[in-house]
Amino acid sequence: MKNNFFKIASLCIALGVAVTACTKDTDSNSVTPDAQSAAVVADNQTIQDESEDVYDLVDDVTFLPFGGRNFRETGEGGGGDKDKGGHGGHFPALGIGWDRPWKGKFDNCADVSKTVANNTITIVYDYTSVANGVCGDDAVGGKMTISIPVKPDSGFSGTLTRTVTYENLKRDTLVINGTHTITTTVANGKATASEKLANITITNTNTNKIITYTSTKKRIVDNKGTATRDDDESQTTGMTSAKGSDGTEFTANITKAVTVKFSCKDSRGFPVSGTVEIKPVSGDTKIVDYGDGTCDLKYTVTMNGVTEEKEKTKPTKRKKG
């Protein structure tokens, strides 16, 4: 079930996190003849996708050099020699203030700068000078600024806060603005993140339509005790308040944890299970159900006792030319 927008590897925000594909396709089917119903469900799906992507993007850029994504209990797979399982990178005492800034596995187009002051590291990813505004297959632009504390050691337990500002950050047809705070509590190698995405706007440059939202979520990451991210699973709960692309105001409450499996190669980033209750300020409640854990792009929408099956279109990468 699933797909993403903000990940530089594939989706749209390709900045350093791998996923695949870069266009937010709205669903081709309507839940009902009511255009508002279709718009609200599609807009909430865009919010879901983008929220996943920006989290993974920031997490990849900031936690990978720590000695393992999300402080894996193995403590391996971070820096060090490649023949010993590391990335072969340069990760000195400052950790996140490494001397060769991590640009992401797939994106080397950004100008990356790093400053350290008062035990805080600030990293800026700047795409404004990318030639012709295109990186690989993706249209890019704008900036992302991340502030994080100086790195603790890989056995750290406690709380760390990352703050992120998106300034016209563009991937393909979508542009994002707003602020993102991620407070991560690490205990025994397990990470639980509390997130707030505040006053986020997603602008579709093809249609000039805008979605605005604020969300508060809790995310638990299960790394399966391995040093690789490919078997990770995350469970997210929380609530979003939004104004859709047609002006409809609505809330989306996760009533059953939304689960994402990184082992789902063809639908990576798209939920495999979980339910979301979408309530427009005026109009009928919709229930989105992502299924039973199967890796696909399918889900159902139920309104007034009627359930309709839907499937998200997998983005097609642009040919270079």
C-alpha positions in Angstrom: 0.0 0.0 0.0 1.8 3.2 -0.3 4.1 5.9 -1.7 5.8 9.1 -0.8 6.6 12.6 -1.9 9.3 14.1 0.0 12.1 11.8 -0.3 14.9 12.5 -2.5 15.4 9.2 -3.6 12.2 8.7 -5.0 9.6 10.8 -4.1 9.4 14.2 -4.1 11.6 15.4 -1.6 14.5 13.6 -2.4 16.8 15.1 -0.1 18.5 12.3 1.5 16.1 9.7 2.2 15.4 7.1 -0.1 12.0 6.3 -1.3 10.8 6.5 -4.9 9.0 8.8 -7.1 8.1 12.3 -7.0 4.6 13.3 -7.9 1.5 13.5 -5.8 -1.1 11.9 -7.8 -4.7 12.5 -6.6 -6.9 9.5 -6.7 -8.7 8.9 -9.9 -11.9 7.6 -8.2 -14.3 9.6 -6.2 -15.6 8.3 -2.9 -19.1 9.7 -3.9 -20.3 12.0 -6.6 -19.7 14.7 -4.0 -16.5 16.6 -5.2 -15.8 17.8 -1.7 -15.6 14.3 -0.4 -13.1 13.3 -3.0 -11.0 16.4 -2.5 -10.9 16.0 1.3 -9.8 12.4 1.1 -7.2 13.2 -1.6 -5.9 16.2 0.3 -5.6 14.2 3.5 -3.6 11.5 1.6 -1.2 14.2 0.3 -0.8 15.4 3.9 -0.1 11.8 5.0 2.4 11.2 2.3 4.2 14.5 2.8 4.4 14.1 6.6 6.0 10.7 6.2 8.5 12.0 3.6 9.6 15.0 5.5 10.1 13.0 8.7 12.2 10.4 6.8 14.1 13.1 5.0 15.1 14.8 8.2 15.7 11.6 10.1 18.0 10.3 7.3 20.0 13.5 7.2 20.4 13.9 10.9 20.5 10.4 12.5 22.4 8.3 10.0 25.8 9.6 11.1 25.1 8.9 14.8 26.2 5.3 14.4 23.0 3.8 13.2 19.6 5.2 12.3 17.5 5.9 15.3 20.3 4.9 17.7 20.0 1.2 16.8 20.8 -0.9 19.8 23.5 -2.6 17.7 25.4 0.7 17.6 26.8 -0.4 14.3 26.5 0.7 10.7 27.3 4.4 11.3 30.8 5.7 10.5 34.0 3.8 10.3 35.5 1.5 7.7 33.2 0.1 5.0 34.7 -3.3 5.4 33.5 -3.3 9.1 30.0 -2.4 8.2 30.3 1.4 8.4 29.7 4.0 5.7 33.4 4.9 5.4 32.5 8.5 6.1 34.0 11.2 8.3 32.2 11.3 11.7 34.4 13.1 14.2 33.5 14.0 17.8 30.7 16.4 16.8 28.9 13.6 15.1 26.1 15.5 13.4 28.7 18.2 12.9 30.6 15.9 10.7 33.3 17.5 8.5 31.8 16.3 5.3 28.1 17.0 5.5 25.7 14.2 4.6 23.8 15.1 1.4 21.7 12.0 1.3 22.0 8.8 -0.5 20.6 10.1 -3.8 20.8 13.9 -3.8 24.1 15.7 -4.3 22.5 18.8 -5.9 22.1 20.9 -2.8 24.6 23.4 -1.5 25.1 22.2 2.1 26.4 24.4 4.9 27.0 23.7 8.6 27.7 25.9 11.6 28.1 25.1 15.2 27.4 27.5 18.1 26.3 27.1 21.7 26.2 23.3 21.4 23.7 23.6 18.5 24.4 22.5 14.9 22.6 24.3 12.1 22.6 22.6 8.7 21.2 24.3 5.6 20.3 22.5 2.4 20.0 25.1 -0.4 18.6 24.2 -3.8 18.2 27.8 -5.1 21.3 27.7 -7.2 20.7 24.2 -8.8 21.1 24.6 -12.6 17.8 24.9 -14.4 16.1 23.9 -11.1 16.4 20.2 -11.9 18.3 17.5 -9.9 18.3 14.2 -11.7 14.7 13.6 -12.6 13.2 16.0 -10.1 12.4 19.7 -10.2 13.9 21.2 -7.0 14.2 24.6 -5.3 14.1 26.4 -2.0 15.8 25.6 1.3 15.6 23.3 4.3 17.2 24.4 7.6 17.8 21.9 10.4 18.9 22.8 14.0 20.0 20.0 16.2 22.1 19.5 19.4 25.7 18.4 19.2 25.8 14.6 19.0 25.8 12.4 22.1 27.5 9.1 21.8 25.8 6.1 20.2 24.7 4.7 23.5 22.8 7.9 24.4 19.5 7.7 26.3 17.4 10.8 26.8 15.7 13.4 24.7 16.8 15.3 21.6 15.0 18.0 19.7 15.4 18.8 16.0 13.7 21.9 14.5 13.3 22.2 10.8 12.2 25.1 8.6 11.0 24.5 5.0 11.3 27.6 2.7 9.7 27.0 -0.7 11.3 23.5 -0.7 10.3 22.0 -4.0 10.2 18.6 -5.5 8.5 18.1 -8.8 5.1 19.9 -8.7 4.9 20.3 -4.9 6.3 23.2 -2.8 6.4 23.0 1.0 6.7 25.8 3.6 6.4 25.7 7.4 8.1 24.5 10.5 8.6 20.9 11.9 9.7 20.0 15.4 10.8 16.5 16.2 11.4 15.6 19.8 12.9 12.1 20.0 13.2 10.1 23.2 15.8 7.3 23.1 15.7 4.4 25.6 17.6 1.2 25.3 18.2 1.9 21.6 14.5 2.4 20.8 13.4 5.8 19.6 10.0 7.4 20.1 9.4 10.7 18.3 6.8 13.3 19.0 6.2 15.6 16.0 4.6 18.9 15.3 4.2 20.2 11.8 3.0 23.8 12.2 1.4 26.0 9.6 2.6 23.8 6.8 1.5 24.7 3.2 1.7 22.4 0.3 1.4 24.2 -3.0 0.8 22.3 -6.3 2.5 24.4 -9.0 0.5 22.8 -11.7 -2.9 23.8 -10.3 -1.9 26.6 -7.9 -4.0 24.9 -5.3 -2.8 25.0 -1.7 -3.3 22.7 1.3 -2.5 24.1 4.8 -2.3 22.0 7.9 -0.9 21.6 11.4 -0.5 18.2 12.9 0.7 16.6 16.2 1.8 13.1 16.0 3.7 10.4 17.9 5.8 7.9 16.0 7.4 4.7 17.3 10.1 3.2 15.1 10.9 -0.5 15.3 14.3 -1.2 13.8 14.0 -4.9 14.3 17.4 -4.9 16.1 19.3 -4.6 12.9 21.8 -2.0 11.5 19.9 -1.7 8.2 16.9 0.4 7.7 15.3 -1.9 5.1 13.3 -3.9 7.7 12.2 -0.9 9.8 8.5 -0.4 10.7 6.9 2.7 12.1 3.6 3.3 13.8 2.1 6.7 13.9 -0.8 8.1 15.9 -2.1 11.7 16.2 -4.3 14.3 14.7 -4.3 16.9 11.9 -6.2 20.1 11.3 -6.3 21.2 7.7 -7.8 23.4 5.1 -8.0 21.5 1.8 -7.3 22.6 -1.8 -10.9 23.5 -2.3 -11.2 25.5 0.9 -12.9 22.8 2.9 -11.8 22.7 6.6 -11.4 19.3 8.2 -9.7 17.2 10.9 -8.1 13.8 10.5 -7.7 11.7 13.5 -5.7 8.4 13.4 -8.0 5.9 15.2 -5.8 2.9 14.6 -2.0 3.4 14.3 -0.8 4.0 10.8 1.9 1.4 10.0 4.6 1.9 7.4 7.0 -0.9 6.4 10.3 -0.1 4.7 10.4 -3.7 3.4 7.6 -2.8 1.0 9.8 -2.0 -2.0 7.2 -1.1 -4.6 5.0 0.9 -2.2 7.6 2.2 0.2 6.3 5.0 2.5 2.6 4.2 2.0 0.7 2.8 5.0 0.1 -1.0 5.1 -2.5 -0.7 7.8 -4.2 1.7 10.1 -7.4 3.8 10.0 -8.0 7.5 9.8 -11.3 9.4 10.6 -11.7 12.5 8.4 -14.3 15.0 9.6 -15.1 18.1 7.4 -16.4 21.1 9.4 -19.6 20.6 7.3 -20.2 17.3 5.6 -20.1 13.6 6.3 -17.3 11.7 8.1 -15.0 9.5 6.0 -13.1 6.5 7.3 -9.9 5.6 5.5 -8.6 2.1 6.1 -5.2 1.1 4.8 -5.7 -2.7 5.1 -4.3 -5.7 6.8 -0.5 -5.2 6.4 -0.2 -6.2 2.7 2.4 -4.2 0.7 0.3 -2.4 -1.9 -1.2 1.0 -2.7 -4.7 0.0 -1.9 -7.1 1.3 0.7 -10.8 1.8 1.3 -13.0 4.8 2.1 -16.2 4.4 4.0 -18.9 7.1 4.2 -22.6 6.7 5.3 -22.1 2.9 5.5 -20.9 2.6 1.9 -17.3 1.4 1.4 -15.4 2.0 -1.8 -12.0 0.5 -2.7 -9.3 2.8 -4.0 -5.8 2.5 -5.2 -3.2 5.2 -5.3 -1.5 5.6 -8.7 2.2 4.9 -8.5 4.2 8.0 -9.7 6.0 7.6 -13.0 9.5 9.0 -13.0 10.2 11.5 -15.7 12.6 10.5 -18.5 15.7 12.6 -18.7 15.9 14.6 -21.8 
